[in-house]
Amino acid sequence: MKLTRLILATAFAALPFAAPAADLTMNPALGDFAFRPFGVCDNDAGTPAPSCPTPGVIENTFSFTVAFLTPGHENAGFTFSITPDMGGDFTTFEWTFKDPTSTIIASGSGEGFNNQLPHDVAVGPGGDYTYTIHYVLTSQTLTSAGFTMVITTGPTTGNQTPEPGTLALLALGLVGAGVAARRRRSL
């Protein structure tokens, strides 16, 4: 009986357990982009968002993850939706973007497209990146409020470091050109 339990426990421990999938998967090589709407409050009972307090305050912090399939760069921004227009305001709206080691690599605040600092953050495969968003919404006469996050990506360009093999071929070509030039001068 003990041997059977030991064998079962060992077999169970050896089973491959995959990490939970990211909430969003993007491919910077394709110039991928995503629109992520979030409902903060809504007085329509048919929506999953809580009712808007009139007056009152809603404060929340939440996170979601993104997996990037290829190396590239990322930018993010937000647009707000408040009904009626003067019925309330996001008095605080801040967010961070963390790499797979949980190091903050970008952040932003307020509304606007590509308002993240720094711009064009390098991303790539090898783990999930995390956005954490914190907001405070003050409501006077709101019937609904929310925001949409816009994430844009693009392929890595420009100042890439060449691979060692590429540098070796370049050096070999320069040496060959030097030898050829020297031969011409000696003739």
Secondary structure, DSSP 8 states (H G I E B T S, - for coil): -HHHHHHHHHHHHHS-------SEEE-GGGT-EEEEEEEEEES-TTSSS----SSEEEEEEEEEEEEESSSEEEEEEEEEEEESTTSEEEEEEEEEEE-TTS-EEEEEESSBTT--BSSSEEE-SSSEEEEEEEEEEEESS-SEEEEEEEEEEEE--SS----HHHHHHHHHHHHHHHHHHHHHHH-
